Amino acid sequence: MRGDNTLLYIVVAIVILHFLVGIGFLVYKLAGPVKKSELEAEKNDDL
């Protein structure tokens, strides 16, 4: 019986991770493209 619970936990973990990755992808897409001026400002800050 213990093996059945382990399989269930693995499946649930995969489903939860799938949702988290999907939400993260949507947030990334909704943020829009990064402007060139922002990229240059980040490079200058690193120096």
Protein Blocks (a to p, Z undefined) as FASTA:
>chain_A
ZZmmmmmmmmmmmmmmmmmmmmmmmmmmmnopadfklmmmmmmmmZZ
